[in-house]
Amino acid sequence: MTNIATLLGTEAESLLNHQSKGIPKEMLSLPGPDFMDRVMSLTDRKPSVLRSLGGMFNHGRLAGTGYLSILPVDQGIEHSGGASFAPNPIYFDPENIVKLAIAGDCNAVASTLGVLSSIARKYVHKIPFIVKINHNEILSYPNIYDQTLFAKVEQAFDMGAAAIGATIYFGSHESRRQIEEISEAFALAHDLGMATVLWAYLRNPAFKQGDTDYHTAADLTGQANHIAATINADIVKQKQATNNGGYNAIKFGKTHPKVYSELTTDHPIDLTRYQVANCFMGRAGLINSGGEAGGKDDLKDAVRTAVINKRAGGTGLISGRKAFQKPMDEGVKLLHAIQDVYLSSEVTIA
C-alpha cells in the first residue's frame, strides 16, 4: 500500500485531519458498498441502467467500495495525438490504452468511438467501456472552443458500452446548444440501458480575471455540477476546485454571501465539498480529473487529489495523462496509488 502521509509531506496534517463544518458529512449521500441500493435505487433509472452502473462500481480493484478509478484517454482528439502520445508512442495503439486500464485494475476505460470500437470484440467483456460521444477538435484554424458530436448513442450501445460520456463547456457561447444535445443523448442512453458521465467543464475568457483563473472556482464549477446533475448525469467529472469567488470577481450571475462565509473556507477539502454538494449532495457521484502530467511530482499530485476528493465526499478519480504518458509499469503504479487512497481506512470523510 502507498504511504499516503509520506507522499503528502508537509500537507499531511492539514489534508488528513481537517473536518468540514460548513456542509457536514451527515448531509451527504456518501459513497459506500451499498450506494447502488441506498441512492441509485431511488431514481427513475431502468434496471438495465442500474446493471450498467453497477457493472462499473463492481469492477476492478475498487469493486464493491462505492468508489471509481477510471482511465480516460480521449486526448488524441482533445489535445492532438502528437501532444498526447509522443511522450509514450505505444498509446497511439488503442489496444495499449485498454491494456493499461486492465493492468491498472480500473473500474472502466473512457475513450473515443474510434479507439474503443477498434478493439471492442476483444475487450468489451473484460472491462466496462465509456464511449465519449463529443469532442473539441483543435485542427480548425483559427481554433474554436466547441464540443462537437463525433458519435451516436446507438453506436455506443451496439458496441456493448456500459456508459456514454460527454463534455459541456458551461459558460461558453455554445453551451445552450451543447446542453440540449447532451440532455437528449443522456435520455436516449438511459432508454437503452447505459449510464451517463458528464465532463462538466467551464470555458469562457471572462472567467480569467487578472492573475486568477476562476475556471476552477468552487462556486462556478459547483453550478456546472448542479446543471450536470439536472440533466441526469449519473457521474459528474469536474476539475478539482482551487479557488472561490468566481461570481463576485466576474460580477455576473447570482450567488449568496453565505456560500463564502459559512458553506466554504479556503481549505481545498471544503472547496471540493461544495462541488459535491452541488451534485445533489452526492446523489450524482463527483469524480475529479487528474490533470496534466507534470513529471516527477505526478504520483504525489495524484494522491493529493484523491485524498481531497475522498475526504470531501467524492466518488473517485479519472486520471489519464499522468498514467499513460509514462512507461506502462509506472502508469500502473500511479493508478494503484490512487486506488490505495480509496481503500485506506485511515483516509476518512472530513
N, C-alpha and C positions, 0 to 999 in steps of 0.2 A: 504493500500500500504506500501511496505517496505521503511523504512527511509534509503535510499541508502547512503547519505552523512555521516550519523552517523556510519553506518557499515564500511565505508571506512576509517574512523578515520583520522589520520594524512596524509593519501594519497589522501583525498578527493579533495583538491585544485588541485593537480597535475593531477589526473585522470579525473576530471570532466571539467577542463578548458583548458587543453592542446590543441594546434592546430598543426596539422601535416602540414608541409610545403614542405618536400621533394617530396612527392606524394600527391598533394592536392586532396580533396574530389571530386572536379569537374571532375577529370579524371576517377572516378569510376562509374560503374553501381551499384547503391546503392539499397539495399532492400527497398521495399515500397509496398503499396496496389496494384500498377499496375505492379509489377515486371514480372508477367507472360506475360502480354500484351506487356510491354516495352522491355523486354530482351528475354524471352524464346520463344516468338512467331517468333523471327528472326532465330531461329535454324532450323535444319532439323528434329527435333523430330516429330514423328507421333502425330496426335490428341489424340490418346489413351495414349501416354506418358504424354502429357500436362495435360490430365484429371487426371492421377495418381499423378503427381507432384502437380497439383492444389488442389487435394484432401488433400494432406499433408499441403499445405500452408493455406488451408481454414478450418482446423480442430483445435479444442481446444481453449484455452484462447487467443492465438496469431493469431487466424484466421483473415485473411484479412489485416494483418500488413506487410507481406513480411518477417517475422521472424519465426524461428523454435525453438521449445523446444522439444527435443527428449529424451526418456528414453531408454538407451541401456543396455541390460543385457545378454551379451554373456560370462560373466566372469566365468561361471561354467565350460567352456572348456578352456578359455584363461588363467585362474588363478587357476583352480580347484574348484569344488563345495564346498569343505570344507573351503578353504581360503576365498571364496566369501560369502557363505551363513551362516556359523557358527555364525557370529555376529547377524543374524536375520533369523532363520531357516525357517520361513514361506515362504521364497523365493525359497526354494527347490521346491515348488509347482508352476508351471508355471502360474497358474491362478492368483496368487497374484502379479506376475510381471505385468500382463496386468491390473489388478485392480488398481495398483499404477499409471500406466500411465494414466488411465482414471480419477482417482481421482485427479491426478496432472494436469489435463487439458492439456496434452501434444499433440503436433501435430501428433506424431507417436510413436510406440514402436518398437525397434530393438532387435532381438534376434536370436537364432539358429533355424534351421529347426525343431528340436525336440520340443523345447519349444513352438513355435508358432503353429505347427501342432497339438499339443496335445489339444489345446483349440480353434482352428480356427473357427469351426462352430458356436461357441457361441459368438465370439468377432470380427471376421474379418470385420464385417459390422458396428462395433461400434468405431473402431479406426484404422487408417492405419497401416499396418504391413510392416516392413522392414526385410526381411529374409537374415541373414548373411550366405553366402554360403561357406566361408572358415575360417579356424581357425588354431592357433598354439596350438597343444595339448602338455602338459608338463608331460606326463606319461612315454614316452620313456626315457630310461636311458643309457648312459648319455644324458642329454637334448640337443635337437637340436632346432634351431630357424628357423622355416619354416612355411609357410601358406599352408595348405592342403585343397583341395576341399572336403567339407563334404556334399554338396547338389548340386543338379542340378537346373539350372534356371527354367526349366519346373515345378519342384516341387513347387517353389515359386509362379509361375503363377497359377498352379492348386489350390493352397491354397487361391488365391484371394489377394495376396500381392500387395501393391502399389509400392514397390521398392525392389531391392536386394541391399545388402551391401557386401563389400569385403575389405580385407586388402592386401596391398602390402608392404613388407619390403624393401623399397628403400635403396640401398647401400649394401644389403646382396648379398652373392654369388648366392642365389636362385632367385633374383629379376627379372632377364631376363625371367625366366620361368613363374613367377607369373604375370608379365606384359602381356605376351602373353595369359595366361589363362584368366585373368580378362578382358582384352580387348575383347576377343571373347565372354565372358559371358555378358559383358555390351552391346555388339552389339545385342546378342540374346534377352536380356531383353528389349531393345528398340524395337526390332521387335515385341515382344509380348505385348508391351504397358506398360511396367513398367519403373519407374525411376531408377537411379543408384546413389549409395552413396559409396565413396571410403575412407577407413581409410588409409591415405597416410603417413604411419609411416616410420621412419628411423631405421635401425638396422645394426650396424657394430661396432665391438670393437674399431676400429681406430677412431671412432667419439668421443671417450673419450680421452682427452689429459690432463695429469696431473690431477688437481682437477676440470677441467671444462668438463662438458658433453655437447657436441655440437649436441646431438640428438634433441635438441630444439633450435638450432641456426636458426635465421631468414633466412640466405642465403641458408642453406641446406634444411630446411623444405620448403622454398619458391620454390626451384627447384622440390621437391617432389610434391608440389601442381601443378606446371606447367605441370609435366608429367601426373598427375591425370586428369587435365582438357583436356590434349591432347588425352587421351583415352576415352573422353566423359563422365566423371563423372559429373552428374548434381549437386551433392553436394559433397564437399570435407571436410572430417573430419581430423583435424590436432591438435596436441598438440600446445598450445599457446607458441609462441616464448619467450624465457627467456634470450637469449644472441645473439651474432652475431659473424661473423668472422670465421665460421667453415672451409670454403675453405682455408683460409690463415693459420689456425692452423694445418690443416691436410696436407697442401702443396700438394693438389691433386685437379684435376678438373680445371674448368675455372670460373673466376669471373671478376669483374671490380672495380677499386678503387672508382668509384662514388657510388657503392652500399653502401659503408660505409661512404663516405664523404658528399654525397648530398641526397641520397634517404632515408637513415635511420639515426636515432640517437640511443642512448641507452634507450630512453623512451619506455616503453612497448607498448604503442599505436602505435608508429612508427614501432616497430619491427613487430607487428601484421599487420599493414597496408601493409608492404612488403609481408607478406603471402597472403593478399587479392589481391594485385597487380599481384601476380603470378597465381592467379585463374582467369586469363584473365580479370583483373581489375574488378573482382566481377561478371562476367557473369556466372561463376560457384560459387555457394554460399559457403563461408567458415564457417563451424561450428567448434568451438573449443571444445576439450574434457574437461570434468570437473575434471579429475584426481582422484587419490585415496582418500578414506576417511581419514581424519586426526583428527577427534574428535570435540572439542568444537569450532574450527575456521572454520568448514566446510561451514557454512552459509556465513560468511564474505568472504571466499575464492571464493565461487561460485559467489557471487555478483560481486566481484572484476574482476573475469574472464569474466563475462558477460558484465560489463562496458567497459573493454578493447576491447572485441570483437565488441560490437556495435559501439563504438566511432571510431574504426579502419575501419569500413565499412563491418564488418562480418554479417553473416546471422543468427547466433544463437549459442546455446549451446547444447551439447549432454552429459548429466551428468547422470551417473549410480550409482557408489558405494557410492557417497556422499548422495544419496537418499535412496537406498534400504538397506544399512547397518545400518538403523535406524528404530525405530518404524514407521509404515506407516504414522501416522499423522505428524511426524516430516519430513518424506520424502516429503510429500505433501507440507508442509510449505516451504521447501527448493526449490522445483520446482517452486512454486508460486513466491518466491523471485526472482529467475532468470527471470521469465516472467515479473515481475514488472519493471525490468531494460529496457526491450524492449518496454514496454507500457508507460514508463515515457517520457514525453515531455521535461523533464529537462536534460535527457541524450542524447546529440546531437552528430552528426558526427563531429569528430575532423578535 
